[in-house]
Amino acid sequence: MHKLTRSFWSCAALALALAGCVAPPSKQLAPTAAGTTVWQFDDLRRVGGAATRVEGDPQVIQTAAGPAMQFDGKDDALFIESHPLAGAREFTIEAIFRPDGGAFEQRWLHLAEAADDVPAGTYSPVPPSGPRMLFEIRVVGDRWYLDAFATGPGYNKALIVPEKTFPIGQWHHVAQVYDGRTYRSYVDGVLQAEADIAFQPQGPGYASVGTRINRRDYFNGAVLSARFTRSALTPEQFMRKPAVD
């Protein structure tokens, strides 16, 4: 469990890699008028309008569900200077992804609050723990189970049920929801676990996809899309899972 204590990479370094400069966290993209930010993983250079930093060799692939980003579980990662739920008092995080097996513990979506005292334009590769929200999976043979996690001042909760497993190699919808009192996790619209937490809004920061922010527990599989909403949605309001495997 880790925290990004430094702002991202320098503009000069990013210019070499991406011919662009990422805005500091305070200027990250605002959500839509409906309080929703959507990330489609169909472009390595930008996600949801935000510039990215690519490490390893993730690939945009064509699938029956549409373009998706594939990660090899070894060193593929995408870093995004955006915490799309910064300041939210309630939230819903959804994603459509396809786990393809591999290592037991894999973190594939990580939102982290940045430290206030670190100048913009720098990036710490090994940050200490701090406020964050994330999705992990645990792989057991040809099946997996979900680990949804949120932590910050006064709250620290993992929603994980090893008995509820799902097949690898298929598209799944996952969600974590906080309604101002209760924190819940879902797979394919079905409740997995819930607990009351004293959640506090997180500040601006960053995201990693395909790995932890500090480059551990890489993900083997593909991510199609993610949606971040500043309110608690019901399963009937979730994104629809593709009707293909």
PyMOL commands that set and color helices and strands:
alter all, ss='L'
color gray80, all
select helices_A, chain A and resi 11-18+25-27+235-237
alter helices_A, ss='H'
color red, helices_A
select strands_A, chain A and resi 36-40+46-47+50-55+59-63+66-72+77-80+91-99+105-113+132-140+143-152+155-160+166-167+172-178+182-187+190-196+205-209+220-229
alter strands_A, ss='S'
color yellow, strands_A
deselect
rebuild
show_as cartoon
